[in-house]
Amino acid sequence: MPQPKEMRRFRVHARHIDAHHARILEERSFEAAAVAYVEDLHGIGDAHDISIIVREVDTSHEHCFRIDLDRGEAAPCD
């Protein structure tokens, strides 16, 4: 999928963490924002996968990604 050229603002948080702990990230896509959040996430314990909620600030469109931390693969949440 081609990525837009412009940076967009996303509000991102792990599903198991309260939304008020979200971070604002500037990335080119929902997927890039999810990956950037996971790369910077600390203290997730022994989890092998994690669900990430990504909401675009300007449009309020939201996506959820389930990320396998062992394999680095992502898929939409169930």
C-alpha positions in Angstrom: 0.0 0.0 0.0 1.5 3.4 -0.9 2.1 5.7 2.0 0.9 9.3 1.9 3.8 11.8 1.7 2.7 14.1 4.5 3.1 13.5 8.2 -0.1 13.1 10.1 -0.8 13.3 13.9 -2.0 10.2 15.7 -3.1 9.5 19.3 -1.8 6.0 20.2 -2.2 3.8 23.2 -2.1 0.1 24.1 -5.6 -1.3 24.5 -4.7 -2.6 28.0 -3.6 0.9 29.1 -6.0 3.7 29.9 -6.5 6.1 27.0 -5.4 9.1 29.1 -1.9 7.5 28.8 -1.9 7.9 25.0 1.0 9.5 23.1 0.7 11.9 20.2 2.9 10.8 17.3 3.6 12.2 13.9 3.8 9.5 11.3 2.8 8.9 7.7 0.2 6.1 8.3 -1.8 4.3 11.0 0.6 1.3 10.7 3.7 3.5 11.1 2.2 5.1 14.2 1.5 1.7 15.8 5.0 0.4 15.1 6.6 3.6 16.4 4.6 3.3 19.6 5.5 -0.3 20.1 9.2 0.4 19.4 9.2 2.9 22.2 7.0 1.0 24.6 8.6 -0.2 27.9 7.4 -2.5 30.7 4.9 -4.7 28.9 6.1 -7.7 30.9 6.0 -11.2 29.4 3.4 -10.4 26.8 4.0 -12.0 23.4 1.5 -9.8 21.6 -0.2 -6.5 22.2 -3.2 -4.6 20.9 -2.6 -1.0 19.9 -5.4 1.7 19.3 -4.4 4.3 16.8 -6.6 7.4 16.2 -5.9 10.1 13.7 -6.2 13.4 15.5 -7.6 15.5 12.6 -10.2 13.0 11.4 -10.9 10.8 14.5 -10.6 7.7 12.3 -9.5 4.8 14.5 -7.8 1.5 13.9 -6.7 -1.3 16.2 -3.7 -3.5 15.5 -2.7 -6.7 17.2 1.1 -6.9 17.1 3.0 -10.2 17.6 6.1 -9.0 19.5 8.1 -12.2 18.8 7.7 -12.2 15.1 7.1 -8.4 14.5 3.8 -9.1 12.6 0.7 -7.0 12.8 -2.9 -7.7 12.0 -6.2 -6.0 12.6 -7.7 -6.6 16.0 -10.6 -9.1 16.3 
